[in-house]
Amino acid sequence: MVATSPRLLVRGLPGTQTTKTPICIPIPTRSRRARFRRCHLSRSRDPAPVSEDPQAPDSLRVAFACGGAGGHVYSAFALADELHASLPHSRSLFLGGPAPSLESSTAAASSYAFATIPPCLPSALLAAALHLHRFRPHILVATGGPPSLPSCLAALLLGLPFVIQDQDAGPAPATRLLAPVAQRVFLAFNAPVRLLPKRKCAVYGNPVRMSIRNYLRVSKAAAMARFFPRAGPGCEEGAEVVLFLAGTLGSPEINVAVLNMYYEMLTTKKNRYLIWQTGPEDFCEMESLVRGHHRRLFLTPFLHEMDMAYAATDVVVSRAGSVACTEILVTGKPAILIPLPTIVDDHQTKNAYIMADVMGAKVITEDELDSSSLTRIIDEVFGDEKLMAEMSQKALNAARPNSSADIIRHICSLIGPTNPT
């Protein structure tokens, strides 16, 4: 028997001004004779044990399915962080690809439980069903990537509600397939609504990690000291810092263009500083080809301290992935975007031109990309202070910094009184 449901209070979610009234979500409890068992997720870290107090209210349990690209992974973790900031006793389980994967390493650096979903679909479906059955979430949140489809199918078979968060200007094929049976589809842009069941769609923008939203707490001087310790005190005065983001896995095209122009740029522009994320696959080769260790060049395979990077940066040169575009808007950074044309549905190109419309971002196609074109556009942006100010202001005006809180609030409103099986 299910005992009378207490009310779980979602008090003012951080960063949102949507309402001043606490949201009450009915969360069922078990009777004294039907306490919860502790979940065991294969060899992954177990979720925190459930309270053994039979009178204590049941904690909200949310499963997240994500994997592959940074947009899918960071969106899920941004939502989980927002959930736990509002409901510290809630519990989250991440379903993702086996190590080494971005989602497994991100989970390892956090306090969230993680369970592996194998790449083969039949095995993935079985594994997802097993993990969901053990964890018994009140809802599944799928943010894209290979683990999301089998996890949603498993939730459907188990009778568990699920929602989808799609980050791009064009909905992914899996989103189109699953939208009719999803509780809700959260979108970053208005354009995909016409391709999906309209009554299922909610446009809130993309989730943004709390550290990115709070990047202004770090001064430019402190951030530059982190990346350029040999530049000396006061280096931030008149400094022009360019952040090169070659994507989660890296981009040979961007890396080669930067390799062929960085030395001349640093030689001719004495106030120019470069933060260059190569991606893990290209790092060793790029490091071997870079001439020495220039004091105004920071070369890294991956940036974990993105808040510091944005605090130091004046102009961003990046792929046009969903997370990169969202973070550019939230931080108000002038941007030069180089979309990857080989992605399914060419959604990076769509993202890039939407960014060009809303904030005036510069777009370079891969056919146009070389060291000369990249240098010319970077110098063009830095050479026009009015343009930089306009791009920054338009980006901030278009940003939705409270999207994580809005999505979590909406997800909480969908959770009903029925206890998950």
C-alpha positions as MATLAB code, in Angstrom:
seq = 'MVATSPRLLVRGLPGTQTTKTPICIPIPTRSRRARFRRCHLSRSRDPAPVSEDPQAPDSLRVAFACGGAGGHVYSAFALADELHASLPHSRSLFLGGPAPSLESSTAAASSYAFATIPPCLPSALLAAALHLHRFRPHILVATGGPPSLPSCLAALLLGLPFVIQDQDAGPAPATRLLAPVAQRVFLAFNAPVRLLPKRKCAVYGNPVRMSIRNYLRVSKAAAMARFFPRAGPGCEEGAEVVLFLAGTLGSPEINVAVLNMYYEMLTTKKNRYLIWQTGPEDFCEMESLVRGHHRRLFLTPFLHEMDMAYAATDVVVSRAGSVACTEILVTGKPAILIPLPTIVDDHQTKNAYIMADVMGAKVITEDELDSSSLTRIIDEVFGDEKLMAEMSQKALNAARPNSSADIIRHICSLIGPTNPT';
ca = [
       0.000    0.000    0.000;
       1.148    3.536   -0.691;
       0.955    5.885    2.271;
      -0.551    9.344    2.084;
       1.699   11.518   -0.054;
       3.590   14.362    1.609;
       4.272   17.512   -0.365;
       7.778   18.156   -1.664;
       8.473   21.900   -1.716;
      10.430   23.438   -4.564;
      11.321   26.806   -3.120;
      12.583   29.683   -5.218;
      14.788   28.053   -7.817;
      18.056   29.971   -8.144;
      18.296   32.416  -11.003;
      14.620   32.578  -11.845;
      11.950   35.179  -11.250;
       9.136   33.106  -12.676;
       7.136   32.941   -9.434;
       7.422   33.716   -5.772;
       5.081   30.906   -4.738;
       6.661   27.580   -3.702;
       5.746   24.683   -5.979;
       4.286   21.666   -4.208;
       4.905   18.316   -5.857;
       3.229   15.205   -4.444;
       5.903   12.598   -3.773;
       4.602    9.269   -2.516;
       6.105    7.326    0.363;
       6.086    3.674    1.236;
       4.525    2.231    4.332;
       6.655    0.818    7.143;
       6.428   -2.654    5.590;
       7.552   -1.521    2.130;
      10.773    0.352    2.586;
      12.977    1.057   -0.395;
      15.882   -1.164   -1.205;
      19.213    0.371   -2.034;
      19.959    0.416   -5.763;
      23.049   -1.362   -7.068;
      24.122   -0.146  -10.509;
      26.457   -2.838  -11.857;
      30.016   -1.759  -10.981;
      29.297    1.953  -11.121;
      29.101    4.178   -8.057;
      25.838    3.584   -6.232;
      23.345    6.351   -5.619;
      23.209    7.703   -2.096;
      21.266    5.350    0.172;
      17.635    6.169    0.835;
      16.710    7.166    4.365;
      15.724    4.252    6.527;
      13.303    6.435    8.499;
       9.848    5.181    7.491;
       8.350    8.564    8.368;
      10.801   10.504    6.179;
       9.390   11.686    2.836;
      10.597    9.887   -0.249;
      13.249   11.866   -2.148;
      12.663   12.896   -5.724;
      14.543   10.588   -8.087;
      15.453   11.704  -11.608;
      17.397    9.700  -14.201;
      19.347   11.470  -16.940;
      20.353    9.850  -20.248;
      23.084   11.568  -22.237;
      26.253   10.897  -24.177;
      28.607   11.734  -26.993;
      28.860   15.448  -27.718;
      29.391   18.087  -25.076;
      25.997   19.652  -25.800;
      24.183   16.505  -24.737;
      26.357   15.862  -21.693;
      26.685   19.363  -20.250;
      22.967   20.057  -20.679;
      22.147   17.020  -18.547;
      24.620   17.935  -15.818;
      23.441   21.553  -15.819;
      19.893   20.343  -15.183;
      21.031   17.945  -12.459;
      22.968   20.719  -10.724;
      19.920   22.980  -10.872;
      17.710   20.227   -9.463;
      20.050   19.562   -6.545;
      20.487   23.273   -5.833;
      16.722   23.485   -5.363;
      16.171   20.050   -3.798;
      19.345   18.984   -1.987;
      17.832   15.625   -0.998;
      16.856   14.653   -4.536;
      18.757   11.810   -6.170;
      20.046   11.583   -9.730;
      21.291    8.704  -11.839;
      23.171    9.239  -15.104;
      22.920    6.694  -17.903;
      25.771    7.058  -20.384;
      28.381    5.393  -22.536;
      31.220    3.347  -21.041;
      34.553    4.931  -20.170;
      36.396    6.631  -21.658;
      33.525    8.967  -22.454;
      32.795   12.577  -21.637;
      29.745   11.639  -19.601;
      31.592    9.022  -17.529;
      34.452   11.394  -16.717;
      32.048   14.234  -15.897;
      30.064   11.952  -13.593;
      33.278   10.761  -11.948;
      34.130   14.364  -11.106;
      30.687   14.903   -9.583;
      28.662   13.300   -6.818;
      26.149   11.689   -9.167;
      25.661    7.968   -9.631;
      26.530    6.651  -13.089;
      25.476    3.490  -14.918;
      26.831    2.279  -18.239;
      24.723    1.816  -21.356;
      26.531   -0.339  -23.959;
      26.640    0.823  -27.597;
      24.768   -2.163  -29.067;
      21.031   -1.383  -29.168;
      19.614   -4.707  -27.863;
      22.110   -4.753  -24.985;
      21.597   -1.029  -24.420;
      17.830   -1.460  -24.138;
      18.228   -4.308  -21.651;
      20.813   -2.444  -19.563;
      18.723    0.746  -19.503;
      15.628   -1.192  -18.440;
      17.575   -2.895  -15.645;
      19.065    0.339  -14.299;
      15.750    2.183  -14.464;
      13.912   -0.688  -12.763;
      16.432   -0.670   -9.905;
      16.584    3.094   -9.491;
      12.821    3.631   -9.959;
      12.991    7.286  -11.049;
       9.958    9.508  -10.988;
      10.978   10.719  -14.454;
      13.703   10.248  -17.075;
      15.327   13.273  -18.743;
      17.000   12.515  -22.090;
      19.319   15.169  -23.511;
      20.590   13.312  -26.589;
      23.438   11.063  -27.628;
      23.564    7.276  -28.140;
      22.330    6.316  -24.626;
      19.173    8.426  -24.895;
      17.174    6.381  -27.401;
      17.447    2.995  -25.619;
      16.852    4.694  -22.263;
      13.643    6.322  -23.508;
      12.474    3.061  -25.072;
      13.179    1.254  -21.808;
      11.239    3.907  -19.880;
       8.344    3.474  -22.299;
       8.332   -0.296  -21.742;
       8.446    0.180  -17.956;
       5.686    2.764  -17.971;
       7.983    5.534  -16.727;
       7.420    9.099  -17.932;
      10.250   10.754  -19.834;
      11.029   14.164  -21.272;
      13.469   15.212  -23.982;
      15.718   18.261  -24.066;
      16.906   18.979  -27.619;
      19.633   21.606  -27.931;
      19.821   22.387  -31.643;
      18.027   24.468  -34.248;
      16.813   21.285  -35.946;
      15.397   18.391  -33.883;
      17.434   15.198  -33.833;
      15.952   12.119  -35.555;
      15.464   10.443  -32.175;
      13.582   13.503  -30.932;
      11.205   13.300  -33.891;
      10.680    9.592  -33.262;
      10.064    9.866  -29.522;
       8.248   13.216  -29.314;
       4.723   11.753  -29.679;
       5.204    9.527  -26.609;
       7.299   11.939  -24.500;
       5.732   13.915  -21.654;
       7.365   17.062  -22.954;
      10.023   18.172  -25.453;
      12.116   21.106  -24.259;
      13.632   23.093  -27.123;
      16.280   25.773  -27.432;
      14.777   27.435  -30.521;
      11.313   28.115  -31.915;
      12.075   26.687  -35.364;
      11.805   22.958  -34.469;
       8.283   23.356  -33.070;
       6.765   23.056  -36.538;
       8.378   19.631  -36.965;
       7.101   18.205  -33.666;
       3.749   17.795  -31.871;
       3.140   21.402  -30.854;
       1.298   20.548  -27.635;
       4.365   18.638  -26.408;
       6.861   21.469  -27.012;
       8.206   24.054  -24.584;
      10.873   26.534  -25.699;
      13.169   27.548  -22.842;
      16.627   27.761  -24.406;
      19.505   25.484  -23.452;
      20.607   24.712  -19.892;
      23.784   26.492  -18.832;
      26.171   25.293  -16.154;
      26.103   27.364  -12.970;
      29.831   28.044  -13.163;
      29.381   29.618  -16.612;
      26.512   31.789  -15.436;
      28.681   33.003  -12.565;
      31.821   33.625  -14.637;
      31.762   37.364  -13.853;
      32.744   36.536  -10.290;
      36.239   35.937  -11.676;
      38.171   39.054  -12.682;
      39.953   39.202  -16.017;
      43.242   39.731  -14.199;
      42.800   36.559  -12.118;
      41.703   34.553  -15.146;
      44.648   35.707  -17.261;
      47.036   34.900  -14.421;
      45.659   31.356  -14.492;
      46.352   30.863  -18.206;
      49.351   33.150  -18.721;
      51.357   33.115  -15.475;
      54.537   34.306  -17.228;
      52.858   37.389  -18.676;
      53.286   39.238  -15.382;
      51.003   41.526  -13.345;
      49.003   44.117  -15.215;
      49.006   42.093  -18.447;
      45.228   42.450  -18.675;
      45.531   46.167  -19.477;
      44.856   46.497  -23.202;
      45.038   42.698  -23.681;
      43.150   41.066  -26.537;
      42.399   37.448  -25.627;
      41.123   34.957  -28.205;
      39.603   31.645  -27.131;
      39.794   28.876  -29.749;
      37.368   25.993  -29.146;
      37.828   23.112  -31.563;
      34.917   21.109  -30.164;
      34.702   18.304  -27.603;
      36.758   15.874  -29.676;
      38.758   18.438  -31.620;
      38.789   19.722  -35.186;
      41.752   19.143  -37.533;
      40.522   21.961  -39.786;
      40.442   24.573  -37.019;
      43.653   23.313  -35.433;
      45.603   23.477  -38.718;
      44.323   27.000  -39.409;
      45.355   28.162  -35.921;
      48.708   26.372  -36.192;
      49.499   28.245  -39.405;
      48.646   31.685  -38.008;
      49.308   31.754  -34.255;
      53.042   32.584  -34.396;
      52.688   35.487  -36.796;
      49.707   36.811  -34.828;
      51.618   36.740  -31.541;
      54.646   38.321  -33.212;
      52.775   41.204  -34.825;
      50.182   41.761  -32.080;
      52.103   42.264  -28.843;
      48.902   42.582  -26.820;
      47.270   39.447  -28.266;
      46.850   36.318  -26.090;
      45.583   32.933  -27.276;
      43.790   30.174  -25.342;
      43.703   27.175  -27.657;
      41.686   24.045  -26.885;
      42.745   21.499  -29.479;
      40.643   18.533  -28.393;
      42.282   15.346  -27.053;
      42.828   13.687  -30.439;
      44.949   16.477  -31.946;
      46.734   17.773  -28.854;
      49.958   15.764  -29.033;
      50.481   16.594  -32.709;
      49.735   20.296  -32.205;
      51.989   20.469  -29.146;
      54.860   18.917  -31.091;
      54.445   21.474  -33.905;
      54.115   24.589  -31.745;
      57.375   26.567  -31.544;
      58.466   26.396  -27.920;
      56.162   27.602  -25.183;
      55.164   31.164  -25.912;
      54.202   33.086  -22.790;
      51.069   34.450  -24.522;
      49.845   31.062  -25.731;
      47.948   28.537  -23.599;
      47.653   25.172  -25.347;
      45.447   22.453  -23.859;
      43.577   19.337  -25.012;
      40.479   20.246  -22.987;
      39.290   23.129  -20.835;
      37.669   22.109  -17.566;
      37.594   25.643  -16.137;
      35.371   27.243  -18.726;
      34.287   29.976  -16.332;
      37.922   31.090  -16.078;
      38.340   30.871  -19.849;
      35.308   33.091  -20.520;
      36.404   35.553  -17.834;
      39.744   35.982  -19.601;
      38.369   36.046  -23.154;
      37.418   38.937  -25.434;
      36.561   37.028  -28.650;
      35.553   33.373  -29.069;
      36.402   31.314  -32.175;
      34.411   28.102  -32.002;
      32.465   25.334  -33.627;
      28.734   26.046  -33.604;
      27.651   23.318  -31.225;
      24.628   24.021  -29.068;
      26.500   24.411  -25.784;
      29.126   26.709  -27.299;
      26.439   28.946  -28.826;
      24.452   29.048  -25.592;
      27.503   29.901  -23.498;
      28.529   32.634  -25.949;
      25.104   34.238  -25.542;
      25.076   33.963  -21.748;
      28.591   35.385  -21.399;
      28.032   38.049  -24.065;
      31.228   37.287  -25.964;
      31.736   38.416  -29.584;
      32.053   35.252  -31.642;
      33.412   33.796  -34.861;
      31.709   30.484  -35.615;
      32.971   27.682  -37.855;
      30.162   25.107  -38.159;
      30.959   21.436  -38.681;
      29.098   20.493  -41.893;
      29.199   16.713  -41.446;
      26.846   16.561  -38.430;
      23.461   14.894  -38.969;
      20.960   17.422  -40.393;
      23.798   19.992  -40.579;
      22.454   21.521  -37.366;
      25.689   23.388  -36.610;
      25.259   25.453  -39.753;
      21.691   26.242  -38.684;
      22.942   27.181  -35.220;
      25.648   29.420  -36.672;
      23.318   31.424  -38.876;
      20.783   31.829  -36.086;
      23.654   33.241  -34.010;
      24.517   35.553  -36.894;
      20.922   36.805  -36.907;
      20.474   37.291  -33.172;
      23.888   38.692  -32.186;
      25.819   39.396  -35.387;
      28.271   36.510  -34.980;
      30.719   36.083  -37.849;
      30.439   32.768  -39.715;
      33.262   31.052  -41.611;
      32.405   27.881  -43.519;
      34.960   25.085  -43.687;
      35.418   25.791  -47.405;
      36.422   29.356  -46.541;
      38.559   28.469  -43.535;
      42.315   28.933  -43.679;
      44.887   30.847  -41.651;
      44.460   34.018  -43.731;
      40.665   34.201  -43.492;
      40.751   33.429  -39.768;
      43.385   36.094  -39.069;
      41.549   38.673  -41.151;
      38.214   38.215  -39.358;
      39.793   38.170  -35.881;
      41.600   41.430  -36.650;
      38.413   42.870  -38.146;
      36.452   42.177  -34.946;
      39.152   43.536  -32.617;
      39.553   46.571  -34.876;
      35.947   47.693  -34.400;
      35.110   48.413  -30.753;
      31.579   49.464  -31.664;
      30.983   46.132  -33.412;
      32.286   44.220  -30.393;
      30.026   46.177  -28.035;
      26.989   45.582  -30.272;
      27.678   41.861  -30.563;
      28.082   41.587  -26.805;
      24.881   43.469  -26.000;
      22.819   41.582  -28.564;
      24.123   38.279  -27.205;
      23.153   39.178  -23.648;
      19.727   40.342  -24.819;
      19.124   37.010  -26.610;
      20.453   34.848  -23.765;
      18.234   32.795  -21.485;
      20.375   32.399  -18.375;
      17.495   30.972  -16.322;
      16.648   28.150  -18.732;
      17.925   25.419  -16.378;
      15.686   26.621  -13.560;
      12.697   27.007  -15.887;
      13.107   23.487  -17.276;
      13.485   21.929  -13.825;
      10.412   23.789  -12.601;
       8.448   22.468  -15.581;
       9.714   18.902  -15.062;
       8.698   19.032  -11.401;
       5.210   20.167  -12.402;
       4.852   17.057  -14.599;
       5.542   14.586  -11.807;
       2.336   12.998  -10.579;
       1.428   11.090   -7.419;
       1.933    7.628   -8.900;
       4.963    5.853   -7.488;
       7.353    4.527  -10.164;
       7.456    0.795  -10.542;
];
